[in-house]
């Protein structure tokens, strides 16, 4: 009889332990502040795909990765390398996966899935820090970027050359057009409008062997005449400086989230969590 009682008590203790430890949480753990899960890069696993349709996706807009020199115009367009690296770490910890705009477009047209929390990182103009600072940082996370290339920047003192652009393309970056000379397209005549829009696409194909699928309006300036020129040139869509999430229903007026120097990591996180509450 005594043995039977001991057996019952033993089995009851095992059951209690199993219930108490079923979530593998130590008894002293603070359950209100859970440790962030390991990232995909840390575990060596691919980001989870989702069958959910993402009709709106955040597109980040950067310009210069680096610090402005004294007296530089538009210092807010400069994001320090340390801030950029911190922002990318925040993205990964928050569960985002960086994809190209082309991947988003394919998803919007039912041709592919996307990770659970996709985001696109665009760099306008083609400043040197995009290649020397941003690209290695993204590569460490296994992520691509999108270069909106102003072709006049290829040989500019603050730009970077064709070989570096080719290396970005070879590494999986998307190369899109930002015109030949970065004019206000709403003020040019029809001939120049065609050269800047269609001609830049032809130049990118000839020089880099890729078909620029998307266009980026210089300084965010566009009107119906400009939109029609972009469509006529064969682009699938175009990015703007309109603040917000890019919407599949308006592909030639895709909104973006401008990242400024004053944002730091905290302001960066606030912008995204406001737009995409979790």
Legacy VTK file of the C-alpha trace (Angstrom):
# vtk DataFile Version 3.0
C-alpha trace
ASCII
DATASET POLYDATA
POINTS 278 float
0.000 0.000 0.000
2.798 2.373 1.000
4.569 1.672 -2.311
1.422 2.500 -4.229
1.071 5.843 -2.425
4.714 6.674 -3.121
4.226 5.891 -6.822
1.157 8.128 -7.007
3.027 10.985 -5.282
6.016 10.565 -7.635
3.823 10.692 -10.726
2.019 13.745 -9.355
5.354 15.523 -8.825
6.432 14.767 -12.396
3.160 16.162 -13.735
3.568 19.325 -11.669
7.113 19.829 -12.938
5.979 19.317 -16.509
3.253 21.937 -16.142
5.507 24.380 -14.335
8.267 24.173 -16.941
6.285 23.654 -20.111
7.352 27.052 -21.513
11.017 26.521 -20.567
10.990 29.793 -18.584
13.128 29.844 -15.410
11.020 30.526 -12.302
12.807 33.849 -11.694
12.457 35.199 -15.263
10.718 38.565 -15.767
7.821 37.519 -17.970
6.875 41.139 -18.776
10.153 41.830 -20.655
10.913 38.729 -22.749
14.305 38.376 -24.401
14.099 39.154 -28.143
14.166 35.995 -30.273
17.383 35.260 -32.201
17.571 36.828 -35.635
17.564 34.843 -38.865
21.249 35.625 -39.314
22.041 34.272 -35.824
20.141 31.027 -36.345
21.122 30.547 -39.980
17.479 30.230 -41.014
15.635 32.088 -43.747
13.059 34.720 -42.711
9.559 33.256 -42.519
7.406 33.634 -45.613
3.772 34.554 -45.326
0.722 33.884 -47.432
-0.727 37.233 -46.306
-0.933 39.832 -49.056
1.079 42.964 -48.296
-0.771 45.706 -50.163
1.226 48.427 -48.369
4.957 48.196 -47.675
7.414 50.669 -46.087
10.102 52.070 -48.397
12.895 53.880 -46.557
14.576 56.852 -48.261
18.242 57.641 -47.600
20.597 60.022 -49.349
24.112 60.369 -47.883
25.535 57.880 -45.376
28.191 59.875 -43.564
28.692 63.190 -41.796
28.220 66.564 -43.530
31.192 68.809 -44.018
31.028 72.307 -42.542
28.570 74.422 -44.459
27.133 71.510 -46.451
23.676 72.228 -47.862
20.796 70.088 -46.601
22.630 68.527 -43.607
19.459 66.614 -42.685
20.046 64.410 -45.760
23.196 63.022 -44.093
22.816 60.014 -41.783
25.900 59.020 -39.808
27.309 55.558 -40.346
26.848 54.679 -36.663
23.195 55.740 -36.759
22.631 53.798 -39.970
24.185 50.666 -38.471
22.037 51.071 -35.356
18.915 51.518 -37.455
19.661 48.314 -39.358
20.165 46.424 -36.090
16.819 47.753 -34.874
15.125 46.553 -38.073
16.463 43.050 -37.642
15.533 42.883 -33.957
12.041 44.146 -34.817
11.573 41.284 -37.267
11.877 43.151 -40.566
13.393 41.569 -43.665
14.820 43.831 -46.373
13.761 43.093 -49.955
13.960 44.930 -53.266
11.193 46.992 -54.794
11.096 44.464 -57.622
10.313 41.714 -55.114
7.465 43.806 -53.721
6.082 44.406 -57.218
6.203 40.652 -57.960
4.318 40.016 -54.734
1.743 42.672 -55.551
1.042 40.853 -58.805
0.697 37.436 -57.190
3.977 36.018 -58.457
5.810 35.478 -55.173
5.537 35.555 -51.398
7.279 38.018 -49.117
8.716 37.667 -45.605
6.348 38.383 -42.756
7.552 41.981 -42.347
9.095 43.218 -45.613
10.792 46.582 -46.005
12.694 48.253 -48.867
15.747 50.468 -48.360
16.341 53.011 -51.132
19.341 55.303 -51.612
18.886 58.322 -53.859
21.478 59.888 -56.181
24.497 57.614 -55.725
26.756 59.120 -53.074
29.997 57.376 -52.126
28.806 56.383 -48.662
26.143 54.179 -50.244
28.891 51.910 -51.580
31.515 52.281 -48.846
29.297 52.407 -45.740
25.738 51.294 -46.426
26.485 48.322 -48.687
28.849 46.524 -46.271
26.430 47.144 -43.399
23.529 45.650 -45.343
25.713 42.747 -46.501
26.441 41.869 -42.866
22.683 41.345 -42.437
22.340 39.505 -45.761
20.186 42.296 -47.196
20.029 44.064 -50.580
19.496 47.759 -51.223
17.956 49.816 -54.007
20.122 52.451 -55.710
18.200 55.238 -57.434
21.030 56.421 -59.645
21.455 59.969 -60.877
23.846 59.205 -63.723
25.579 62.589 -63.393
26.815 61.384 -59.981
28.824 58.473 -61.414
31.870 60.661 -61.998
31.103 63.369 -59.439
33.528 64.005 -56.577
30.999 62.749 -53.998
29.756 59.840 -56.108
31.275 56.473 -56.943
32.332 54.831 -60.177
30.868 52.243 -62.505
32.840 49.313 -61.093
31.356 49.809 -57.635
27.891 50.048 -59.128
28.458 46.771 -60.962
29.574 45.156 -57.709
26.379 46.286 -56.011
24.305 44.792 -58.827
26.296 41.543 -58.607
25.609 41.464 -54.853
21.844 41.542 -55.453
21.138 45.259 -55.312
18.423 46.740 -57.490
19.466 49.574 -59.824
16.757 52.095 -60.743
16.747 55.414 -62.566
16.911 58.886 -61.029
17.422 60.662 -64.418
20.547 61.792 -66.263
21.076 65.149 -64.524
18.518 65.405 -61.669
16.396 68.331 -62.981
12.961 69.437 -61.847
11.064 67.445 -64.454
7.957 69.606 -64.145
9.867 72.539 -65.661
11.639 70.943 -68.670
10.359 70.754 -72.245
9.027 67.530 -73.743
12.284 66.635 -75.489
14.383 66.903 -72.350
11.707 65.155 -70.310
11.934 62.180 -72.666
15.767 62.157 -72.529
15.871 62.350 -68.744
13.249 59.647 -68.207
13.554 57.213 -71.122
17.170 58.116 -71.908
18.368 57.353 -68.385
16.771 53.925 -68.560
18.522 53.211 -71.861
21.842 54.466 -70.449
21.593 52.208 -67.396
20.899 49.193 -69.587
23.823 50.030 -71.874
26.343 50.767 -69.109
25.361 48.210 -66.486
23.448 45.541 -68.367
20.305 45.770 -66.259
16.795 46.944 -67.013
15.835 49.693 -64.592
12.287 48.699 -63.687
11.447 51.697 -61.496
11.919 55.450 -61.606
12.556 57.948 -58.813
11.326 61.530 -59.283
14.168 64.027 -58.636
13.401 66.035 -55.494
9.990 64.364 -55.543
8.775 66.750 -58.236
6.198 65.356 -60.683
2.890 66.100 -62.356
0.630 64.205 -64.754
2.871 65.003 -67.723
5.877 63.524 -65.893
3.915 60.466 -64.784
2.828 59.848 -68.371
6.460 60.082 -69.542
7.479 57.517 -66.924
4.738 55.159 -68.060
5.654 55.652 -71.725
9.294 54.788 -70.973
8.217 51.360 -69.704
8.820 51.726 -65.985
6.649 49.581 -63.709
6.321 52.293 -61.097
7.962 55.323 -59.514
8.960 56.449 -56.027
8.207 59.865 -54.551
9.025 61.930 -51.473
5.416 61.623 -50.266
5.511 60.412 -46.671
3.850 57.098 -45.888
3.619 53.469 -46.952
3.915 52.473 -50.615
0.540 51.306 -51.895
0.119 48.750 -54.664
-2.891 50.644 -56.002
-0.797 53.725 -56.877
2.451 52.360 -58.380
3.556 55.624 -60.039
3.208 57.602 -56.808
4.858 55.281 -54.296
5.254 56.916 -50.887
8.431 56.528 -48.847
9.715 57.211 -45.338
12.506 59.806 -45.382
15.230 59.115 -42.833
16.860 62.305 -41.549
20.067 62.997 -39.685
18.157 64.145 -36.603
16.178 60.889 -36.371
18.897 58.772 -34.807
17.784 55.276 -33.889
14.953 56.371 -31.604
13.290 58.644 -34.162
13.768 55.998 -36.833
12.008 53.398 -34.674
9.228 55.851 -33.853
8.530 56.545 -37.537
8.163 52.870 -38.334
6.139 51.893 -35.301
3.773 54.807 -35.959
3.257 53.748 -39.559
3.200 50.010 -38.833
1.962 49.404 -35.289
2.739 45.877 -34.127
LINES 1 279
278 0 1 2 3 4 5 6 7 8 9 10 11 12 13 14 15 16 17 18 19 20 21 22 23 24 25 26 27 28 29 30 31 32 33 34 35 36 37 38 39 40 41 42 43 44 45 46 47 48 49 50 51 52 53 54 55 56 57 58 59 60 61 62 63 64 65 66 67 68 69 70 71 72 73 74 75 76 77 78 79 80 81 82 83 84 85 86 87 88 89 90 91 92 93 94 95 96 97 98 99 100 101 102 103 104 105 106 107 108 109 110 111 112 113 114 115 116 117 118 119 120 121 122 123 124 125 126 127 128 129 130 131 132 133 134 135 136 137 138 139 140 141 142 143 144 145 146 147 148 149 150 151 152 153 154 155 156 157 158 159 160 161 162 163 164 165 166 167 168 169 170 171 172 173 174 175 176 177 178 179 180 181 182 183 184 185 186 187 188 189 190 191 192 193 194 195 196 197 198 199 200 201 202 203 204 205 206 207 208 209 210 211 212 213 214 215 216 217 218 219 220 221 222 223 224 225 226 227 228 229 230 231 232 233 234 235 236 237 238 239 240 241 242 243 244 245 246 247 248 249 250 251 252 253 254 255 256 257 258 259 260 261 262 263 264 265 266 267 268 269 270 271 272 273 274 275 276 277
